[in-house]
Amino acid sequence: MRRGKVPREKDSVGFCWVWAGTSLVCPALAAQNMGRTGPIPPPTPPGGDPGAALLVGALLWALVSLVVATESANQGMRRRKWGWVASFLVASGVAGYAFGRFV
């Protein structure tokens, strides 16, 4: 017996053969059943409705900018406050536009 080699029985199956056998059987079983459930539906976009995503994003941005504008006003930062108020107004306009397209 050589050093570093494990003795193997003649009828044993190696791990590589079992793994290769199962990896080839799974796609074969999947391919066997393809087309039996009916026609393939048309592809849908992965993101769903882009108008809904725009609406949610604009509403979240408006909320964040309103909170930052309020904190800036409380801290006495006038220029920063007006910048965030402008950001809130733009985000609100975008949300209104997206809501109109969504409905």
PLY file of the C-alpha trace (Angstrom):
ply
format ascii 1.0
element vertex 103
property float x
property float y
property float z
element edge 102
property int vertex1
property int vertex2
end_header
0.00 0.00 0.00
1.39 3.37 -0.99
1.57 6.22 1.37
-1.22 8.81 0.95
-3.54 6.60 -1.11
-6.66 5.07 0.31
-7.31 1.48 -0.70
-10.39 1.14 -2.88
-12.69 -1.81 -3.31
-13.27 -3.04 -6.84
-17.03 -2.48 -6.76
-16.94 0.98 -5.16
-18.16 4.01 -7.03
-16.11 7.18 -6.83
-17.57 10.49 -5.73
-16.82 12.02 -9.12
-18.95 9.47 -10.93
-21.88 9.92 -8.57
-21.66 13.73 -8.85
-21.33 13.64 -12.63
-24.22 11.21 -12.89
-26.60 13.33 -10.81
-25.56 16.57 -12.51
-26.39 15.07 -15.89
-29.64 13.45 -14.76
-31.23 16.64 -13.39
-31.13 18.64 -16.67
-32.27 15.55 -18.54
-35.34 15.22 -16.32
-36.08 18.92 -16.65
-35.74 18.78 -20.44
-38.01 15.76 -20.56
-40.93 17.74 -19.09
-40.43 20.96 -21.09
-43.42 22.03 -23.14
-45.89 19.73 -21.44
-47.45 22.42 -19.28
-48.62 24.61 -22.15
-47.24 27.48 -24.14
-44.44 29.60 -22.76
-45.81 32.96 -21.55
-44.36 36.16 -23.00
-41.47 37.63 -21.00
-42.31 40.31 -18.46
-39.90 43.03 -17.38
-38.09 42.09 -14.18
-38.81 45.38 -12.44
-42.55 45.35 -12.92
-43.97 48.80 -13.65
-41.30 51.52 -13.93
-43.89 54.17 -13.05
-44.49 52.53 -9.67
-40.75 52.40 -9.00
-40.44 56.08 -9.90
-43.36 56.93 -7.62
-41.90 55.07 -4.64
-38.42 56.49 -5.22
-39.71 60.06 -5.54
-41.83 59.70 -2.39
-38.87 58.37 -0.42
-36.65 61.21 -1.67
-39.32 63.77 -0.76
-39.58 62.31 2.75
-35.81 62.36 3.26
-35.45 65.88 1.93
-38.30 67.10 4.15
-36.64 65.62 7.23
-33.25 67.13 6.33
-34.84 70.52 5.57
-36.58 70.49 8.95
-33.37 69.64 10.78
-31.48 72.32 8.82
-34.09 74.89 9.81
-33.83 73.85 13.46
-30.04 74.20 13.37
-30.19 77.65 11.74
-28.68 76.68 8.37
-30.72 78.91 6.06
-29.02 78.19 2.73
-29.00 74.46 3.27
-32.66 74.60 4.35
-33.74 76.27 1.11
-31.78 73.78 -0.98
-33.52 70.87 0.69
-36.91 72.60 0.41
-36.29 72.95 -3.33
-35.34 69.27 -3.46
-38.57 68.40 -1.65
-40.64 70.41 -4.12
-38.97 68.80 -7.14
-39.39 65.31 -5.66
-43.05 66.06 -4.92
-43.56 67.17 -8.52
-41.92 64.01 -9.83
-44.08 61.90 -7.49
-47.20 63.67 -8.74
-46.20 63.05 -12.34
-45.47 59.39 -11.63
-48.76 59.00 -9.78
-50.61 60.46 -12.77
-48.92 57.98 -15.09
-49.43 55.09 -12.68
-53.18 55.69 -12.37
0 1
1 2
2 3
3 4
4 5
5 6
6 7
7 8
8 9
9 10
10 11
11 12
12 13
13 14
14 15
15 16
16 17
17 18
18 19
19 20
20 21
21 22
22 23
23 24
24 25
25 26
26 27
27 28
28 29
29 30
30 31
31 32
32 33
33 34
34 35
35 36
36 37
37 38
38 39
39 40
40 41
41 42
42 43
43 44
44 45
45 46
46 47
47 48
48 49
49 50
50 51
51 52
52 53
53 54
54 55
55 56
56 57
57 58
58 59
59 60
60 61
61 62
62 63
63 64
64 65
65 66
66 67
67 68
68 69
69 70
70 71
71 72
72 73
73 74
74 75
75 76
76 77
77 78
78 79
79 80
80 81
81 82
82 83
83 84
84 85
85 86
86 87
87 88
88 89
89 90
90 91
91 92
92 93
93 94
94 95
95 96
96 97
97 98
98 99
99 100
100 101
101 102
